């Protein structure tokens, strides 16, 4: 099985290097085909490993020694167990589809080869992250994902807004990663190891305060990578990258890494339930917070991005309340229908000459029947309608909140479910239904390539049937995660809750259709209201960051540059340089080539040397007397 592990891990790296060779060359279709084939090989290997793990086995390999100094020993070790193989399947499934889809999406882009190199490197970094058997390896993958996201978000570097978004994502994550790095140092300092199994065995013996500090700092890293408040602003701005990148970042790779970290570190968070409650409370807040911003946004991709942020909140609620397998299950189900939504949005963008405002669309279902069906199916799954995958995973999280008696969290998530259904079908109604408003703006929409729609089809199938895997998944993953089932004791109450949730969600969908199917223009009256201004401006949080952090930092930097750097540091260096230069100028006449002058300087030098020699001899001869005199003066 080791061979399959290496194929699954290194196939994306081979693809990244292969495409990188042609990075500066004109489009080479071969790079897209080869990279997609290598990703498919990684998927097949992951599937073989999944079958092996389902039989109750794990694969643990130590490829080579990495660090060995003193008591520190860190190998390049990888593990395929019930948790990592779940992530491997999600990552390789979505990534393979995204790679195939990108062949058509990036067809006319000059950076076609470079794009595939970055994309495959992104997948390789994520595979390192989820397959490593220690915190150091996880951190390498963690930083690799961050680097590749910077390259991909800013892929169109000629656009200033794209480079700004890439820098924002990179810097925001570096802030969070400092916290994570401190957490990893604390793990080693207190356990003497960075291996997962060894460190988690020692943690129950540590005092509670130490565990809380470790939990806090590790979660800070998760907050940045999974864009939790207040480190969330980069996620929506990251939409400046190509749409396949958005699908990969938001569905299967980067933003799910934070959830994976909390799930992987479950032995730690089980010992500090107060930290778990904080994670769950923050997740519930973020779920509603992000959903509310999606209600009024006029950017198709940003609406889907806020949806991702909201669903990440759901995952953190489950993980924070100790339902780690539920969090991982929702991560898996969400990846399928969210990737499908983003790729569908990419089809719409191509059809509408990169237009993102759904208010300028309408009636596209006639020209884009395939995309309409796929995006509607994904939206139904996202809304949590039975029997699609979203119903099983989201309903499980609601049950966790109710059964554990966290009724406020449960209520917040229930309301958020209604908001999710509303903004999802607001988007569908504005894009595909009603009048053909796009004609007023001179657009001529067309459907995407057929092979792109075919590539998206597996995601549609998984969005429908993934919920049926729940029992098998539970039996597999709870071999290493806490084996707790969450069921409401009264069947009547359970059925009433499920039915009530479904009715509530259906009413939200009905209201969205009623309001926006025949929507003809902008609602000027509503846009004047305070609530709209707050939501459309993201609660003014980016504004506050700009006014109270970025601007003061720039002004302080300017002051230090002008007052300290220029007038102190530079002036000191310049003074030293000028002094040396002037000394050289003044002594240059010593080397003027005049024999008489040079003889005079020779005499002066001889006298100085003799004087120094005499002074040194006298000091040695009368050292005791001089010492006594100095002692007397000191007294």
ABEGO torsion letter per residue (X at the ends): XAAAAAAAAAAAAAAAAAAAAAAABBBBAAAAAAAAAAAAAAAAAAAAAAAAAAAGBBBBBBABBABBBEABBBBBBBBBBAAAAAAAAAAAAAAAAAAAAAAAAAAABAAAAAAAAAAAAAAAAAAAAAABABAAAAAAAAAAAAAAAAAAAAABAABAAAAAAAAAAAAAAAAAAAAAAAAAAAAAAAAGBABAAAAAAAAAABBAAAAAAAAAAAAAAAAAAAGBOAAAAAAAAAAABBAAAAAAAAAABAAAAAAAAAAAAAAAAAABAAAAAAAAAAAAAAAAAAAAAAAABABAAAAAAAAAAAAAAAAAAAAAAGBAAAAAAAAAAAAAAAAAAAAAAAAAAAAAGGBABAAABEGAAAABAAAAAAAAAAAAAAAGBOABAAAAAAAAAAAAAAAAGBAAAAAAAAAAAAAAAAAAAAAAAAAABEBBAAAAAGBBBBBBBAAAAAAAAAAAAAAAAAAAAAAAAAAAAAAABBBBBBBBABAAAAAAAAAAAAAAAAAAAAAAAAAAAABABBBAAAAABAAAAAAAAGGGAAAAAAAAAAAAAAAAAAAAAAAAAAAAAAAAAAAAAAAAAAAAAAAAAAAAGBAAAAAAAAAAAAAAAAAAAAAAAAAAAAAAAAAAAAAAAAX
